[in-house]
């Protein structure tokens, strides 16, 4: 595979830096997305909450700010085509699709002049998406929080496996919250990174302080993969509630009925609190600007060091 001369994700998104905020339900709205985009990253507006009118209003609000941003369309969770039709008519330039096959979505989105990336957890899914005409891929390793493939493969392995088979731009997701992770992802063939847990716990995130503190207090083994023998499989913070699910092996169908109580009331036992393994690497609440500035600075410092080693033909 040849290395592209320019960063294709930046060309597709219009962002200053190749750092994308993940589309967390209810959380990834204008308050958070605008902070990320102002800081030079790419904010994403969610639609997975299923609140069609509210999400449409958020897209309109974000559009009015004149900032680069994207919208996520989780195929399996959309009730009808109302959101798809709205996005196609809204002037949005960048969309990520997820949770299902994007085949039926690609044509209407691209006919509307929209660049489309699809989130994939496997090599097979990546190959099918490329064959269907996708513009790029979000490669989701098993370290990430939220809805996961029960046959988890780490970002470290999955990125390499997919880059060996495809030439489209790749966004690395899962296990990344800083410049070290970003540098590692780029070494494996990514042209951007997506962060979820890091931005959930940032100052501009609308979630309750209890949720942010739970992320900060968690160690690298502070999450569980739950419901791996059914659907949906998720990664969430350890708690009394998730311990019960872990021990039972199956997740009750109503587990997410009170998820907004976790997000906005701070009741950490009301539902599984989704988070990735990077919770063990996050030790403070920072602004989106601080997160992105620190990530970029660390990325370039590591890249400079590695470049010096390569120039000297040295391993340090």
C-alpha positions in Angstrom: 0.0 0.0 0.0 1.4 3.5 -0.9 1.3 6.3 1.6 -0.9 9.2 0.3 0.9 12.5 -0.2 -1.9 14.5 1.6 -4.1 13.6 4.5 -7.4 12.5 2.8 -9.4 12.7 6.0 -8.6 16.4 6.4 -9.5 16.9 2.7 -12.8 15.1 3.3 -13.8 16.9 6.5 -12.3 20.4 6.3 -11.1 20.1 9.9 -7.7 21.5 10.9 -6.6 18.3 12.7 -7.4 14.6 11.9 -9.2 14.1 15.3 -12.8 13.2 15.2 -15.3 13.1 18.2 -17.3 9.9 18.4 -21.1 10.1 17.9 -22.4 9.2 21.4 -26.2 9.1 21.8 -27.7 12.2 23.5 -24.1 13.4 24.3 -22.8 14.3 20.9 -24.8 17.4 20.1 -24.0 21.0 19.4 -22.5 21.8 22.9 -19.8 19.1 22.6 -19.5 19.0 18.8 -19.0 22.8 18.4 -16.3 22.8 21.1 -14.4 20.0 19.3 -14.7 21.7 15.9 -13.7 25.1 17.3 -10.6 23.4 18.7 -9.6 22.1 15.3 -11.1 18.7 15.4 -14.3 17.4 13.8 -17.4 17.4 15.9 -20.1 14.8 15.0 -23.8 15.1 15.7 -25.5 11.9 16.9 -28.8 10.5 15.7 -28.6 7.2 17.6 -30.8 8.6 20.4 -33.8 8.2 18.0 -35.0 11.7 18.8 -35.5 12.6 15.2 -36.8 16.2 15.7 -34.2 17.0 18.3 -31.3 15.7 16.3 -32.5 17.6 13.2 -32.6 20.7 15.3 -29.1 20.1 16.5 -27.9 19.6 12.9 -29.5 22.9 11.9 -28.0 24.7 15.0 -24.5 23.3 14.2 -24.8 24.2 10.5 -25.5 27.8 11.5 -22.2 28.1 13.3 -20.2 27.7 10.1 -17.9 25.1 11.6 -16.8 21.9 9.9 -18.8 18.9 11.4 -20.3 15.6 10.5 -23.4 13.6 11.3 -23.6 9.9 12.2 -26.4 7.7 10.9 -26.6 4.4 12.8 -28.5 2.3 10.2 -30.0 -0.3 12.5 -31.3 2.3 14.9 -33.1 4.6 12.5 -36.9 4.2 12.6 -37.4 5.3 9.0 -35.7 7.3 6.3 -36.6 10.7 7.7 -33.2 11.4 9.1 -31.5 10.2 5.9 -33.7 12.5 3.8 -33.1 15.4 6.2 -29.3 15.0 6.1 -29.3 14.8 2.3 -31.1 18.1 2.1 -29.3 19.9 4.9 -26.0 20.8 3.3 -24.0 18.4 5.6 -20.8 17.5 3.9 -19.5 14.5 5.9 -21.4 11.5 7.3 -20.4 8.4 9.2 -22.7 5.4 9.0 -22.6 2.5 11.4 -24.6 -0.4 12.8 -25.5 -2.2 9.7 -24.8 -2.3 5.9 -24.4 1.1 4.4 -25.2 -0.2 0.9 -28.6 1.4 0.6 -27.4 4.7 2.1 -24.4 5.3 -0.1 -26.1 6.3 -3.3 -28.5 8.9 -1.8 -25.8 10.4 0.4 -23.2 10.7 -2.4 -25.9 12.0 -4.8 -26.3 14.8 -2.2 -22.6 15.5 -2.4 -21.8 14.0 1.0 -18.6 12.1 1.8 -19.4 8.8 3.6 -17.3 6.8 6.0 -18.6 3.6 7.6 -17.6 2.1 10.9 -16.3 -1.4 10.7 -15.2 -4.0 13.4 -13.9 -6.6 11.0 -11.9 -7.1 7.8 -14.8 -8.7 6.0 -17.0 -5.7 6.8 -14.3 -3.3 5.5 -14.0 -5.2 2.2 -17.8 -5.2 1.6 -18.0 -1.4 2.3 -15.1 -0.6 -0.1 -16.8 -2.8 -2.7 -20.1 -0.8 -2.1 -18.3 2.5 -2.8 -17.6 3.9 0.6 -15.2 6.9 0.8 -13.4 5.8 4.0 -13.6 3.6 7.0 -13.8 4.1 10.8 -11.9 1.1 12.1 -13.4 0.2 15.5 -11.2 -1.9 17.7 -12.6 -3.9 20.7 -11.0 -1.4 23.2 -13.6 1.2 22.5 -16.7 1.9 24.5 -20.3 1.5 23.5 -21.7 -1.1 21.0 -19.1 -3.6 20.0 -18.5 -6.8 17.9 -18.5 -9.7 20.4 -15.6 -11.2 18.5 -13.3 -8.4 19.7 -10.1 -7.6 17.8 -7.8 -4.8 19.1 -7.3 -1.6 17.1 -3.6 -2.6 16.9 -4.4 -5.7 14.9 -7.5 -4.6 13.1 -5.9 -1.5 11.6 -3.0 -3.5 10.2 -5.3 -6.2 8.8 -7.6 -3.7 7.1 -4.8 -1.4 5.8 -3.1 -4.4 4.2 -6.3 -5.0 2.1 -7.7 -1.5 1.2 -6.5 1.9 0.0 -9.3 4.1 1.4 -8.6 6.5 4.3 -8.9 4.9 7.7 -9.9 6.5 11.0 -8.7 4.6 14.0 -11.2 4.2 16.9 -10.8 2.4 20.2 -8.0 2.7 22.7 -7.0 6.2 21.6 -7.2 9.3 23.8 -3.9 11.2 23.3 -1.0 11.8 21.0 0.7 8.5 21.8 -2.3 6.6 20.6 -2.6 8.8 17.6 1.0 8.3 16.6 0.6 4.6 17.0 -2.5 4.6 14.8 -0.8 6.6 12.1 2.2 4.2 12.2 -0.3 1.4 11.4 -1.9 3.2 8.4 -4.6 5.5 9.9 -5.0 9.1 8.6 -7.1 10.2 11.6 -8.3 9.1 15.0 -11.7 9.1 16.6 -12.1 9.6 20.4 -15.2 8.9 22.4 -14.4 8.3 26.1 -11.9 11.2 26.1 -14.5 13.6 24.8 -17.3 12.3 27.1 -15.1 13.3 30.0 -14.1 16.7 28.7 -15.3 20.0 30.2 -17.8 20.8 27.4 -19.4 17.4 27.5 -23.0 17.7 28.8 -22.8 14.6 31.0 -23.0 14.7 34.8 -19.8 15.1 36.8 -20.4 11.6 38.3 -20.0 10.1 34.9 -16.8 12.1 34.1 -15.4 11.2 37.5 -16.2 7.5 37.0 -14.2 7.6 33.8 -11.3 9.3 35.6 -11.3 6.9 38.5 -11.4 3.8 36.3 -8.3 1.7 35.7 -7.4 0.0 32.4 -9.4 -3.0 33.6 -12.3 -0.8 34.7 -14.6 -1.9 31.9 -16.4 -5.1 30.9 -17.5 -6.5 27.6 -21.1 -7.4 28.3 -23.8 -9.5 26.5 -21.2 -11.1 24.3 -23.5 -14.1 23.4 -26.5 -11.9 22.4 -27.1 -8.5 20.9 -26.2 -5.7 21.5 -22.7 -6.4 22.9 -21.4 -3.4 24.7 -18.3 -2.2 26.6 -19.2 -0.3 29.8 -17.7 0.8 33.1 -17.7 -1.7 36.0 -20.5 -1.0 38.5 -22.8 -3.0 40.6 -25.3 -3.1 37.7 -22.8 -4.2 35.1 -21.3 -6.7 37.4 -24.7 -8.3 37.7 -25.0 -8.4 33.9 -21.4 -9.8 33.6 -22.2 -12.6 36.1 -25.5 -13.4 34.4 -24.0 -13.5 31.0 -27.0 -11.8 29.4 -28.3 -8.2 29.5 -31.9 -7.5 30.2 -33.8 -6.0 27.3 -34.6 -2.8 29.3 -31.0 -2.1 30.4 -30.9 1.2 28.6 -34.3 2.5 29.5 -32.9 4.9 32.0 -29.6 5.8 30.3 -30.4 9.5 30.5 -30.3 9.2 34.3 -26.7 8.1 34.0 -25.8 10.8 31.5 -27.6 13.8 33.0 -28.6 12.9 36.6 -25.3 11.1 37.5 -27.0 7.9 38.7 -24.3 5.5 37.8 -26.4 2.4 38.6 -29.4 3.4 36.4 -28.0 1.8 33.3 -24.6 0.6 31.9 -22.3 3.6 31.6 -20.6 3.1 28.3 -16.8 3.7 28.2 -13.7 2.3 26.5 -10.5 1.0 28.0 -9.0 4.5 27.6 -10.8 5.3 30.8 -7.7 3.9 32.5 -5.5 6.5 30.7 -7.6 9.5 31.5 -6.8 11.2 34.8 -8.5 14.7 34.6 -11.2 16.7 33.0 -9.8 19.0 30.2 -11.4 21.3 27.7 -11.8 20.1 24.1 -9.1 22.7 23.2 -6.7 21.3 25.8 -7.3 17.7 24.7 -6.7 18.5 21.0 -3.7 20.8 21.6 -2.1 18.3 23.9 -2.8 15.4 21.4 -1.4 17.3 18.4 1.7 18.4 20.4 2.4 14.9 21.6 1.8 13.4 18.2 4.4 15.6 16.6 6.9 15.2 19.4 6.7 11.4 19.0 6.8 11.6 15.2 9.8 13.8 15.4 11.6 11.4 17.6 10.7 8.4 15.4 11.8 10.4 12.3 15.2 11.1 13.9 15.6 7.4 14.7 14.8 6.6 11.1 17.2 9.2 9.7 20.0 7.9 12.0 19.1 4.2 11.2 19.0 3.8 15.0 16.6 2.1 17.5 17.5 4.6 20.2 
